Amino acid sequence: MPERNGAPNSNPNKPERPPLLKKSRTISEHTGAAHFPGPLFPAVRRVSSSPPSPVASTSASDFSSSSSATSTASSDQSFGFGDRDYVYPSFLGPYTARSRVNVTSASKSQRHEQKPPKFPARSTSMPSNTSGRAAAAAAAAVEIDNRAGSPKVKLEPKLRLKAEKELNPFQIQVPTSCVSPTPSSAKSISIRKNLAFISSWILVLLKFMCIVFVSRTVYLWSMVAKLQEENASLRKLCRHTDTFNNDSIDGLELQNDTSLLYFGDADSRTVALYTVLFILITPFVLYKYVAYFSRIMNLSRRTKVNKEEVPLKKRIAYTVDVCFSIYPYAKLLALLFATLFLIGYGGLALYAVSDKNFTESLWLSWTFVADSGNHADMAGIGPRIVSVLISSGGMLIFAMMLGLVSDAISEKVDSLRKGKSEVIENNHILILGWSDKLGSLLKQLAIANMSIGGGVVVVLAERDKEEMEMDIAKLEFDFMGTSVICRSGSPLILADLKKVSVSKARAIIVLASDENADQSDARALRVVLSLTGVKEGLKGHVVVEMSDLDNEPLVKLVGGDLIETVVAHDVIGRLMIQCALQPGLAQIWEDILGFENAEFYIKRWPQLDGLCFRDVLISFPDAIPCGVKDAADGGKIIINPDDSYVLKEGDEILVIAEDDDTYAPAPLPEVHRGIFPRMTDPPKFPEKILFCGWRRDIDDMIMVLEALLAPGSELWMFNEVIEKDRERKLIDGGLDITQLVNIKLIHREGNAVIKRHLENLPLETFDSILILADESLEDSIVHSDSRSLATLLLIRDIQSKRLPYKNSKSVPLRHSAFSQSSWIREMQQASDKSIIISEILDSRTRNLVSVSRISDYVLSNELVSMALAMVAEDKQINRVLEELFAEEGNELCIKPAEFYLYDQEELCFFDIMVRGRQRREIVIGYRLAATERAVMNPANKLEPRKWSIDDVFVVISSGE
């Protein structure tokens, strides 16, 4: 059946109709063919006459006009890649008809036995890439299986060859996603990749050969030009031979010899030129194709390429980065290698382009690198270019060298500024941490080292070195030859501890941090663990400042015998109680603990072996013996021993002296014991004490008061803690309220900085008032001191209004300086009636309150710093302080003069010491009635003087 639009135009003079932009219709031999419009414009589809595909098979009866409508519909429904001929837009004009291939018809049974053509299946939505001619040729090229007995398709040879050519692109254009992967297809893909890879390397090799050949051509061209010039010069010489003399002939011979040498050296210069070019091109080639090296290695090892494998370029960069980071001299070595490489490469290049020998070329290359101006005398294009490049490289290397030197100097200066350098000291004192006590601690250590011309104190803290040095400079204190070295670091890191020579320090002080008590003690415990982990061991002992008495056993358990602890809260709390019960004792403790006056020393004196203690007591004109260190009892320190105690070999004597080198034993003096009043200590009377504030160790203070106060005493507790919570906290601290016999607890709730709350208390009736640093503000020293100072002022103001007013004439001389201010004078008068002990943590605030004299005494962290410095100088002193601070055993007391003498009796200090031994006491100082401060360890102990009954003596009593 002929196609309507398939025939060519029979009338060429008749113009063709323009395409109709309307709904397209299918042009086919079968009217029932399906229509597949395109996605953007209508299209016509020509039904292919090729055999059915494996996916959508159609019977051979589709080519005859007698096929039924059912078979036609099924054929269109299962349309495949082989069925679709082409997609042709309708508006491009009619499709030109072409000749068909006659195919011999087969029987119906033979049709069913035909094998489907081996074309890949194609989905219905896939556009066709072949023309109708290819489809017809494909249909004509199909043969029927001979084993089934069916006839073959008869096709002419030329037409068969044409069909196969048209089928080749058809088969190649099939997408791989439409074909199921098979091992053979995967192998072919890998072979293609290998071929592509090999072809790329062949291309690189061709490029390299082209560059080499071009460079060789340029070089030969230059050589030809030189030879032509020499030939011309030789011709000129031959023309004027008669004008040459002997000298000119010799010069010609020399020139010829030089030319011969030059030509003989041409091969080596050619090799040098090729080497220079090869070295120049190699880095660029390696940088571009370095990623293919790993693939070559994988192919040689026959391993699969891992997609997660890091490229070789990144690995090289990472290796260089690590090398520069780990090895400090890597940059310097790299710069040295670059310099040597530039000199060698430049010398080789100069040798290749000039007429100089290789040694002279190397020397010129070095001069160009060292001084960029030396290349100005070079002649010739090639030598000038090479010299300029060498000079440029030299300037770059010089700039890199300057950068390295500048970085090294800056890094060294920065390490010195930040305190990263190592401390090379021996027998120094090491302070770990930073707190407000550091200033007073450094002051005490400087005074202690003054006798030896100064020492070395090293501070290691987690602060910047410059900040620490600035804060120390603000102290405005003369360190008297003592050097203070600051280093920035953490005491928890062994490397930082080794940086400050921790193993060579004679004493290590661990300061408490400004955090709360539990956190501070936990940090101190970690620092002690770090110190015990030092492999070299510790030369000296460790003094640890603790904040809570309950945490002390754990630190001692970890540190062992090397650890000495000073509990700051406990020391201040016990001193406050002692000062409240004995006014003026705080100043005495300050003199004993500090190194400015007299302090404790322990030393052995073999010449005193065999003497009893009563004779040892008066054997030192410049010191006062207080006890003995018994060598037979494991070094136990016995304070205030019996008079009958005899010193044995190895025993040491505990004294109070100005310094460790200011005293020595002397012959026994003559003393007059005489007759003195035999008076006993008066009985204790009940007292009324007020606690303003709540401390974390208030339970320990209550237990101390229970041991020191007389029965019937009252302890008023005024703070913001609810009464039920107070009892719970006291019980948790280990205090059994029901077991209190001597004191009675009276609870009052209120705010100590609100005046109306304080007015509800009988402030004028208390014997002593203790203003405590509140637990809620222990993290902030400034806020705690501000609260304590406000409470002190309010209490004194209320007392001055309630107590009877005294005439200003009766004001003691020590208050006369403040008589101009009425409110201060009233507060001072109130202080004569009631004792107020204030706990001020900051020493600067303490100085302000002490000058105003509105408080009897102010206890601050300065006393803790003194105790730390004393224990750091001698760890044995800690046993002495622990016993003197305890509620049982020997204690420091103030006794009236009537216990030892009569009024206006003339005695020397040794006489009073001997009389004190009758009371089992050791007299260590005195305070005259007309003076404010006590004198500890008087200088002239054999000088007699008159004593008043109003004088007082400072003694160490057994406490019985």
C-alpha positions, 0 to 999 in steps of 0.5 A, a space after each residue: 500500500 503506497 504511502 500518502 506522504 512518502 512519494 516524492 513531489 512529481 511536479 517540481 514547479 508546484 510549490 510545496 505546502 507549508 507544514 500544518 501546525 495542527 494535530 498530527 496524524 500517523 502515517 503508516 501502512 496500518 491505520 491502527 498504529 499508535 501515536 507518540 507525540 514528542 514532549 514539546 511539539 507534535 510528531 509523527 511515528 513511522 512503524 518499523 518493518 524490522 522484526 520484533 524485539 525481545 521485549 516487545 515481540 510482534 508476529 511476522 503477520 504485521 507486515 501483511 495487510 491481512 493482520 487482525 486489529 487484535 494483533 495490531 493493538 498488541 503490537 503497539 502496546 508492546 512497542 520496543 526500541 526496535 519498533 520505533 523508527 524515528 521521531 520526525 516533527 510534522 512542521 518540518 515537511 513531509 517525510 520522503 519515501 524510500 524503497 523497501 526491502 522485500 522479505 520472503 514470507 514464512 509459514 505461520 509455524 516457522 514464524 513462531 520458531 524464529 529467534 528474536 534479534 539480539 538487540 538490547 531492549 529499549 523503553 518506550 520513553 527513550 527517543 530513537 537515535 537511528 533513522 528509518 534506513 538503519 531500522 530497515 537495514 537491521 530488519 533485512 540483516 536478521 537471519 532465521 535459525 537454520 536448525 529450525 528449518 526456516 528459510 534465511 532472509 535473502 539479501 544482496 551483499 552490498 545491501 548487507 554491508 550497508 545495513 551492518 554499517 548503519 547498525 554499528 552506531 545504533 548498537 554503540 548509542 545504547 545507554 548502559 543504564 538500560 542494559 543489565 551489567 555483566 562480568 564481560 561488560 565490566 571487564 570491557 569498561 575497565 579495559 577502556 579506562 586503562 586504555 584511556 589512562 595509557 593514552 593520556 601518558 602517551 600524550 604526556 610523553 609526546 609533549 615532553 619529547 616535543 619540548 626536548 626536540 624544540 630545545 635541541 633545535 634552538 640549541 643547534 640553531 645557536 651553535 650554527 650561528 656561532 660557527 658561522 661567526 667563527 668562520 667569518 672571523 677565520 676568513 678575515 684572518 686568512 686575508 690579512 696573514 701578511 700583516 700578522 707578526 709573530 705575536 699575532 700568530 701566537 694569538 691566533 694559535 691560542 684562539 684556535 686552541 680555545 675554539 677547539 677546547 670550546 668545541 670539545 666541551 660542547 657535548 658536556 654543555 649540551 648535557 648540562 642544558 638538557 639537565 637544566 631543562 629536565 629539572 625545570 620541567 619535572 616539577 610541573 609535570 609531577 605537580 600535574 600528574 602526581 595523582 596518577 602515580 597511585 593508580 599506577 601503583 594499584 595497577 602494578 599491585 593488581 589492587 582495586 582503587 579505593 574511593 576513600 583513599 587520600 590523593 597523593 598530593 594531599 598526603 605529600 602536603 600533610 607530610 610536609 606540614 607535620 614535618 614542619 610542625 614536629 621538627 623545629 629545625 625543619 624550616 632552616 634545613 629546607 631553606 639551606 637545601 633550597 639555597 644549595 639547590 639554587 646555587 647548584 642549579 644556577 651554576 649548571 645553567 650558567 655552565 650550559 649557556 656561557 663559556 666558563 667552566 663548571 667551577 667558575 659557574 658555581 662561584 658566579 651562582 653563589 655571588 648572584 645568590 649572595 648579592 643580587 647586584 653582581 649580575 650587571 657585568 654579564 654579557 650575552 642574552 643567555 647568561 644575563 637571563 640565567 643570572 637574573 633568575 638566579 639573583 631573583 631566587 637569591 632575593 627570595 631566599 634572603 627574604 625567607 631567611 629574614 622571615 625565619 630569623 625574625 620568627 625565631 627571635 619573635 618566638 623566643 622573645 614571646 616565650 620569655 615574655 609569656 614565661 615559657 622558658 625553663 627555670 634553672 635554679 637550685 634550693 629555691 622556694 616554689 609557689 604553685 598557684 595565685 591568690 590574695 595571700 601571695 603578696 604577704 607571703 612573698 614579703 615574709 619569704 624575703 624577710 626570712 632570706 634577708 640574712 643570707 643576702 636574698 634567695 630565689 622564689 619561683 611562682 607558677 600560676 595559670 596567669 600571664 607572666 606580664 600580669 603577674 609581674 605587674 601585680 608583684 610590682 604594685 606591692 611596692 615592697 623591697 625584696 632585699 635581694 630576693 628574686 621573684 621569677 614568674 612562670 605561666 603554666 599549670 601545676 597539674 601538668 608535669 611538663 610545667 612542673 619540670 619547667 620550674 625545677 620542681 625536683 630541686 626546690 627546697 620547699 613547695 607551697 601550694 596556695 588555695 584558689 579563690 574558689 569555694 572551699 571544696 573546689 579549692 581543696 579538690 584542686 590542691 589534692 590534684 596538685 599533690 597527686 601531680 607532685 607525687 608523680 615527678 619521676 626525679 623525686 622531690 628534694 624539699 617538703 610540700 606545704 599545702 594550704 587547705 580551706 576545710 579541715 575535713 579535707 585535710 586527712 585525704 591530702 595527707 593520705 595522698 602526700 605522705 610524710 612530705 606534706 604539711 597542711 595549713 588549714 586557713 579557716 581553722 587557723 583564723 577561727 582558732 585565733 579569733 577565739 583566742 583573741 576574743 578571750 584574751 585581748 591583745 593576743 592577736 598582736 603577739 601572734 603576729 609578731 611570732 608568726 612573722 619574720 620581722 620580729 622573733 620567730 621559732 627556730 629548731 637547732 642542735 647544740 651539742 655543747 648543751 648535752 647533759 644539761 637539764 632544761 632549767 639550765 638550758 632555759 637561761 643559756 641563751 642571751 639572745 633567745 628563749 628556749 621553748 621546747 626540745 625535739 626528742 631524738 629518742 622519741 622519733 623527733 617528737 617536739 616537746 613544748 614546755 618540758 619539765 625542768 628535770 628533762 636532760 638533753 641527750 645526744 641528738 636532741 635539738 632545742 626549740 627557741 624564739 629568736 630574731 634569726 637563726 644565726 643571731 643566737 648561741 649558748 653562753 655560760 650560765 648567768 647568775 640569777 636571783 630567784 627571790 621571794 615572789 607572790 604565790 598566786 593562782 590563776 583566777 577561776 573562769 567566769 561565764 561569758 556572753 559571746 556573739 557570732 555575726 555570720 556563718 562559717 563553714 567550720 563554725 562547728 569546730 569553733 563551737 567545740 573550741 569554745 566548749 573547751 575554753 569557756 566556763 560553764 553557764 556561758 552563752 553563745 548567740 548566733 546571728 545570721 540569715 540561716 534558718 534555725 532548722 538548717 543550722 542544727 542540720 549543718 552542725 550535726 553534719 559537721 560532727 557537732 552533737 548539740 546535746 553534749 554541750 555542757 559549758 555553753 548554751 546556743 541561742 539562735 537569732 535570725 537576721 541580716 547583719 548589715 540591716 540596722 533594725 535587725 541588729 537593734 533587736 540584739 543586746 549588743 551592749 551586754 556581750 563580752 566579745 563579738 566575732 564578725 565572721 566572713 559569711 559562707 555565702 560570700 566566701 567566693 568574693 573577698 571584696 563583697 565579704 570584706 564590705 559586709 564585715 566592715 558594714 556590720 562592724 560600723 553598725 554594731 559600734 554605732 548602736 553600742 555608742 548610743 546605748 553605752 554611757 558617754 564618757 568625757 573626751 578627757 578620759 580618752 586614752 592617748 592612743 585615741 587622741 589622734 581621732 578626737 576631731 571626729 565625734 562619731 569615731 570617738 564614740 565608737 572608740 569609747 564603745 570599744 573599751 566596753 566590748 571586744 570586737 574581732 573582725 575577720 577581714 580577708 583582704 589585707 588592704 581593708 585590714 589596714 583601713 580598719 586598724 588605723 581607725 581603731 574601731 575594732 580591737 583587732 582584725 584577723 586576715 589572710 596575712 596571718 595565714 601567709 605568715 604561717 605558710 612562710 614559717 612552715 615552708 622555711 622549716 616543716 617542724 614548726 607546723 607541729 609547734 603551731 598545731 599544738 599552740 592553736 589546739 584547745 588542749 595542751 600548751 597555749 599562748 597566754 597573757 598573764 598579769 605582772 602580779 603573778 611574778 613580782 611585786 610593784 616596782 620591784 627591780 628584776 632582770 628578765 632572766 629572774 622573771 623567767 626563773 620565777 615563771 618556771 615555778 608556775 610551769 610557764 615559759 615567759 617569752 615577752 612582756 608589754 609595759 602598761 604605757 606601751 601598745 605593743 609587746 616585746 618578744 625575746 627582749 635583748 638585754 635579759 641580764 639588765 635589771 629594771 623596775 616593773 609595774 603591777 600593771 604590766 603584763 607578760 606573755 607566757 607559754 602555759 601548760 593549760 592545766 
